[in-house]
Amino acid sequence: MGSSGLLDIIGSFTTFGLLMLAMFRLNAGSTESTNAYYANYMLQTNMLTLTLMLETDLRDIGKNYTRTNSDPTPIRTAATNELSFMIGPDLIDWKVGDPSELTATPNPLDRYVRRNVNGVEHILNLGVTNMTFKYWKIDSPTDSLPAPVAQTDYSVIGPVDVSIQIESQYKRTQQYMNDTSEYEMYWRQIRSVARSTMIQSQ
């Protein structure tokens, strides 16, 4: 075999190797894009699930609830990590857990969110890394109430500020470390509790 033929064979192997390397890189990039897309999809799904449940409950605080002089408010607990209230005869309790309770995922910051209805607990594992409640005065909506709110101040709770942060359970890759939109999502809403309680008092 002449040197020309040997060079042709070497050139063929080199070309084949470059093509295979390009294919591997393309496949790796495609897999990474798919993982990022799936992580973002799960973020949106989890956030939508949680916020729909929470919004429904907050909207109905005090609905069909009979207030009395000894029990003037449907609020039962008003803390940074917990909010419980009456909707008709039902006691609804939302409580955010501690990260130490959830060790089955790679993310060390995510935690359980518990929704308890009349003692029946539903444990939600949706990638929540932060969920807080903040309370404002009914007669002065720019003044917040210290949490946990004292029981004697439940009747002066006006707007409730809910902040939620959800992160993906998947490990972030270097490519997405600067752009975290694929791996985390933030939601905030201010819901007026006082409006619901006042409607019932009319």
N, C-alpha and C positions, 0 to 999 in steps of 0.2 A: 504494500500500500504506500503510495507516494505521500509526500508531506502535504500536498494540496488536499488529498482525500482526508487525511488526519485532521487538518485544519477545518475542513467542512464538518466532520463529525463533532469536533470540539465546539464549533460555532453552533451546530444544531442543539447540542446539549445545553450550551449557554443560553440560547434563545428559549429553549423549553423551560429551563430553570427560572428565567426571568418571568415567563408567562405564568408558571405555577406560583411564584412569589406574589405576582400581581393578583392572582385569583385568591390566594390565601388572605392577602390584605383586604381585598374587596369583600370577601366573606366575613372577615373579622369586623370590618366597618359596618356591614349589613347587620350582623348579630348585635353589635353595640347600639346601632340605631333602633333595632327592634326592641332591645331591652329598655332603652330610654323611652320609647313610645309606649311600651306596656306599663312602665313605671308611672308615666304621666297619666295614662288612662286609668290606672288603679287609684291614683291620687284623686282624680276628678270624681270617680265613682264613689270612693269612700267619703269624700267631703260632701257630695250630694246626699248620700244616704244619711249621714249624721245631721246635716243642717236641716233637711226636710223633717226628720223626727223631732229635732229640737225646736224648730220654728212652729211646728204644729202644737206642741205642748205650751210654748210661751204665749202663743196667740190665744190659747184657751184658759190661761190662768184666771181663776175666779169664776169661770163660766158655770152657771147653774149651782153656784155656791151661795148658801144663805149666811149672810153675816149677822152677828149678834153683838150686843154690847160687850160680852165677855170674850168674843172671838171675832174681832172686827176685820181681820185680814186673812186671805187664803195662804199667805206665806208661812212656811213652817221652819225653814232653814235658809239662811242667806250668808254663805261663806264664799271665799275666793274659789274654792274647788268644789263647792256643793251648793245646789239650789233645790229646795223641795217646796211643794205647794199643792193646794187642793184644786181639782177640777171636778165640780160636782161632789159626789161622795168619795172620789178616788184620790189617794195620796200619791203624787208623782215625785220621785227623787232622782235628780241627776248628780252623779258624783264622779270626780276624776281621780284615778288611782295614782300610785307612785310607780316610777320606772322599775323599781326593784321587784315589783310583782310580775312583770312581764319579761321573762328571760328566754323565750322561745324564738325570738327574732334577732337578726344581726344588729339591729339598731338599738343602742343602749338607752335611747331617750324616749322611745315610745312607751305608751302606758294604756291600761284598760280604761274605758269609760263605762260606767254602770248606770243603767236606767232601771229603777225599781218602781213597780206599780203595785201598791197594796201588798208589799212583802214579796212579790215575785220579781226576781232579779234577772235582768238581761245584760250579759257582759259583751261589750263591743270591743273588738280588736281591729281598729281601723287606721292604725299608724299615727294616732294623735300623740304629739310630743308636747303640746301645751294647750290648755283649755282653761280659761279663767272667767270668772264672773265679777263684774264691778257694778256698784249700786249708786244711784243718784237720788237726791231728795225730790219729792213730788212738788214741793212749793219753790224749789230752787234747783232746777235741773243741771246747773253748772257746778253745784256743790256735791261732792261724793260723800258717801257714808263709809266709815271705816269697817272693814270686814275682818272677822265675822260681825255682821250687824246684830246689835243687841235686840232681844225679843221685843222690848218696849218700843223699838223703832221700826218694826216691820210695817206698821201702818203708814209710815212716811216714805216708804220706798216708791220711787217713781220709775224712771227708765232703768233698765238692766242692760249693761254692756257685756256682750259675750264675744270673746276672742278665741279663735281656734287656729292652731297650726298643725298640719299633718305632713309627715315625711314618709318617703318610700322606705320599705323594709329592705330594699336592695342596696348593696354597697355602691356608692358613687365611684365612678372612674375618673381618672385625672382629666379627661376631656371635658367633663361636665362639672368640675369643681368650681369654676368661676361662674358658670350659668347654672344656678340651682333650681331654675324653674321646672326642670324635668323631674326633680326629686323632692320638692316641697311646695306647699300651698298654704295660703293664709286667708282666713275669713273673719269678718267682724260685723256684728250687727247690734244696734241699740233698739231694744223692744220696750215699749211702755207698759209696765205691769199695772200702773195706777189706772189706766184707762179701763182695763178689764174689771178691776175691783170697783171702780166708780159706776160702771154700767150696771152692776148687780145691785148697787145701793139705791138706784133710782126707783 
